[in-house]
Amino acid sequence: MDPIALLAQEKWSLDKCIDYAKEHNVDVQKQQFQNKITEEDITIAKGDYFPDAKFSATQGFSLGNSFNVSTGVGQRESRFNSFNLSSSVNLFNGFRARYKLQQAKLNAEKGGFDSDQLGLDLSLNIANKYLQVLFNKEIIAVAEEQQEISGQEVDRLTRLFNSALKPKNDLLEMESTFAVDKKETLIAKNNLNNSLIELQELLDIKPIDNFDVEAIKINDFESHVLIDIDAIYNNALEKNPLLKSTQLTEEIKERDIKIGKSNFYPKLDFNYSYGSSYYHLQGGDDLVFNQQTSQFEDNGFLVQLDNNRTHYLGFTLSIPVFNKFLTRSNIDKSKIELEITQVELKNQKKELKNKINIAYNDVLTAKATLEASETALMFQKEAFSIAQNKYNQGSLTSYEFLESKSKYIQSQSELIKAKYDYLFKIKVLKYYQG
């Protein structure tokens, strides 16, 4: 069975949505591939400590007869082979290899924090969409409740009108309100469907039939939230992946400067090569005349390779003298880039502190707003109940009843809005805590 279909059989929790997105989101996957590239850079940097090895083989032909003037000997067509195995290792390069390896490891560590930042951003966006779904669900419940109240009043006024106990104007006004309430219910349902589609889109999954999410308790969101603003900021300085990434960028730029300075130092390499060759005249035998024995001896392929062996060992010292100010300019550019990163890091810390202050104040305000909205709804609900009884008894006009109903609807909507605004503000504060 399709795994997505299996997932659709149960309601998705917020944690489940976040975990799924972190595994399947395109941006997260791209960052994971980028991290694998930086891991390969570490392997490349380690390779600079090892000697290289190269093997080469040559097959050549000399075609056409010729006459060697210096020897007076006619040259015939020939072929030859040569083989060479060489290796070199750097003994000193101004510690460049060390700094390159350090830089590669820092880049890999930075990639981890970049992934964490992507995960945080993604979790905040998903939380926003998730809460929007729950918000729209509760708005539907309010709209359906108001539609039911209006429908009951239409039925009641219809009976009273038919009994000539109510004027037609009251019935028409209530029917108009009932039609508006039905419209609001349809709009609320459409908003819910759209928010569910947007959430699935953010999860990078195909639309799922009957896709739904779990409800959230405020207490669950309030847990593990720091309430001391200084503690929040200090915690963020230790855990915030964006700051950590920029701090590592600063260290990477410092390595750039050291790598640039390594070009001022002399470089020393050790070189070794081993080679041999084979030569053959076309149409002849591989023989050589031994003057001591006055006999021809075999001078074949293997014999020549053994006799023609050569070894080469050497040291190469390269001392930089002048390269048109290229090294100095590159170092100066790296220093400027380091200063830019330092300014950026300082600004990020300042912005983080300001954002935490704002987020902290927003949480306090949102909580106070939620408490006030709960109190307002409690009183407004009681006021509407009284107004409804009076209206049914005929001591309240339809205008006064509808006005009380409108205030009741507004109080319900304001409470729902305050509730999910508070939940999201908590999520934002947790976001800055890392």
Order of alpha helices (4+ residues) and beta strands (2+ residues): alpha-alpha-alpha-beta-beta-beta-beta-alpha-alpha-alpha-alpha-alpha-beta-beta-beta-alpha-beta-alpha-alpha
